[in-house]
Amino acid sequence: MTTTSSTALKFAYWVPNVSGGLVISNIEQRTDWSYDYNVRLAQTAEKNGFDYALTQIRFTAGYGAENQHESVSFSHALLAKTTHLKVIAAVLPGPWKPALAAKQLATISHLTQGRIAINVVSGWFKGEFDAIGEEWPEHDQRYARSEEFIRSIKGIWATDQFSFQGKYYQFSDYTLKPKPAEPSTIEVFQGGSSKAARDMASRVSDWYFTNGNTVDEIKKQIDDIRHKAKLNGHQVKIGVNAFIIARDTEVEAQAVLKDIIHYANTEAVDAFADASKEAGASTKEKEGNWANSTFEDFVQYNDGFKTNLIGTPQQIAQRIIALKKVGVDLILSGFLHFIEEVEYFGQHVLPLIRELEKNEQ
Ligand SMILES: Cc1cc2nc3c(=O)[nH]c(=O)nc-3n(C[C@H](O)[C@H](O)[C@H](O)COP(=O)(O)O)c2cc1C
């Protein structure tokens, strides 16, 4: 399936490169973190109209996720087995330095016809940073570092003899060769919803990824970012997370949600909720991912139930169009049984969305 126009909504899915699926629940999940499963998933996704796949970076277990494959190498391996899917590799400033990331991604872009992108994440999991001996700047300083990281990699990719004098990174007449492959500029995504995240998006990122939320709450974030971006002469696109449960009837879909929560791994959810206090909740504004999340919200670790894409294909398609109308450009999706549900989404939900989009024009 091809998208209908350049304004058509884009679709991404979370790569399950960590174990345990996308919900912190002991419910049966026919999702697997192995490479073989992920190759089949990526091939299914590109056949079913998905534009992007997003890998996760985790150095230690958190929210369950006992095993975690590394994001950049895993992204490259998926690109090698697909033909047009773009894969967004999560990268964490701190463990990654901008010179290494810029070089690594430029090479991967040559090896994969420019299909690699990057998600710069700023870190919420202090226990993980402590475990690997990485410094843990406070919340807004982590974003200050991420912003320098993004300015550095973009500068390295765009210019010869790149120089930069930041607090965290310095470059002096650095020329990267080869630059990323044509026709690509490597797209830079970022994840997080705090004021610091929104400010960074309004200055440097190509894409802003946020946790799941209601249409009204998403609209508030978008209005804030786009207003500031305009003042900065910058353009940024918006991606929203959603855990999608599409079933033939609403009753079936709601029953799945109920079961996921009923079988929640309470201990892991509570530990995750506790660790998440280092995110937006730790700032003076007390805004950001998980700042207002309930136990049920935490069961999908990026607040994916809040977006409410749970119901019949028709209901989901209409709710996705409502998100588009407030300025959303991309839906980032998670599923319980990934391969089979990505296929169902491509066959039953996406065609309805494309129809509704045609009526919009
Ligand atoms: C779509 C998305 C993907 C993310 N992926 C990762 C990841 O792979 N690894 C990670 O440590 N944090 C990840 N994060 C977390 C963010 O980088 C950030 O630490 C968190 O959302 C808190 O940000 P805030 O305080 O600005 O709201 C992701 C966030 C979002 C929205």
The ligand as an SDF file (V2000), in Angstrom:
LIG
                    3D

 31 33  0  0  0  0  0  0  0  0999 V2000
    8.3720    7.6300   21.4850 C   0  0  0  0  0  0  0  0  0  0  0  0
    9.3690    7.6390   22.5870 C   0  0  0  0  0  0  0  0  0  0  0  0
   10.4500    6.7630   22.5490 C   0  0  0  0  0  0  0  0  0  0  0  0
   11.3600    6.7220   23.5870 C   0  0  0  0  0  0  0  0  0  0  0  0
   12.3790    5.7990   23.5380 N   0  0  0  0  0  0  0  0  0  0  0  0
   13.2380    5.7130   24.5650 C   0  0  0  0  0  0  0  0  0  0  0  0
   14.2720    4.7380   24.5560 C   0  0  0  0  0  0  0  0  0  0  0  0
   14.4050    3.9490   23.6290 O   0  0  0  0  0  0  0  0  0  0  0  0
   15.1190    4.7000   25.6110 N   0  0  0  0  0  0  0  0  0  0  0  0
   15.0060    5.5750   26.6640 C   0  0  0  0  0  0  0  0  0  0  0  0
   15.7990    5.4900   27.5870 O   0  0  0  0  0  0  0  0  0  0  0  0
   14.0250    6.5040   26.6980 N   0  0  0  0  0  0  0  0  0  0  0  0
   13.1560    6.5990   25.6860 C   0  0  0  0  0  0  0  0  0  0  0  0
   12.1690    7.5470   25.7190 N   0  0  0  0  0  0  0  0  0  0  0  0
   12.0700    8.4260   26.9020 C   0  0  0  0  0  0  0  0  0  0  0  0
   12.4240    9.8700   26.6550 C   0  0  0  0  0  0  0  0  0  0  0  0
   13.6580   10.0630   26.0840 O   0  0  0  0  0  0  0  0  0  0  0  0
   12.3460   10.7070   27.9310 C   0  0  0  0  0  0  0  0  0  0  0  0
   13.3690   10.3530   28.8130 O   0  0  0  0  0  0  0  0  0  0  0  0
   11.0450   10.5170   28.6420 C   0  0  0  0  0  0  0  0  0  0  0  0
   10.0030   10.5330   27.7280 O   0  0  0  0  0  0  0  0  0  0  0  0
   10.7930   11.6220   29.6490 C   0  0  0  0  0  0  0  0  0  0  0  0
   10.8200   12.8430   28.9970 O   0  0  0  0  0  0  0  0  0  0  0  0
   10.1670   14.1510   29.5670 P   0  0  0  0  0  0  0  0  0  0  0  0
   10.6460   14.2950   30.9670 O   0  0  0  0  0  0  0  0  0  0  0  0
   10.6500   15.2210   28.6490 O   0  0  0  0  0  0  0  0  0  0  0  0
    8.6790   14.0010   29.4510 O   0  0  0  0  0  0  0  0  0  0  0  0
   11.2200    7.6170   24.6890 C   0  0  0  0  0  0  0  0  0  0  0  0
   10.1580    8.5130   24.7120 C   0  0  0  0  0  0  0  0  0  0  0  0
    9.2310    8.5320   23.6900 C   0  0  0  0  0  0  0  0  0  0  0  0
    8.0740    9.5010   23.7490 C   0  0  0  0  0  0  0  0  0  0  0  0
  1  2  1  0
  2  3  1  0
  2 30  2  0
  3  4  2  0
  4  5  1  0
  4 28  1  0
  5  6  2  0
  6  7  1  0
  6 13  1  0
  7  8  2  0
  7  9  1  0
  9 10  1  0
 10 11  2  0
 10 12  1  0
 12 13  2  0
 13 14  1  0
 14 15  1  0
 14 28  1  0
 15 16  1  0
 16 17  1  0
 16 18  1  0
 18 19  1  0
 18 20  1  0
 20 21  1  0
 20 22  1  0
 22 23  1  0
 23 24  1  0
 24 25  2  0
 24 26  1  0
 24 27  1  0
 28 29  2  0
 29 30  1  0
 30 31  1  0
M  END
$$$$
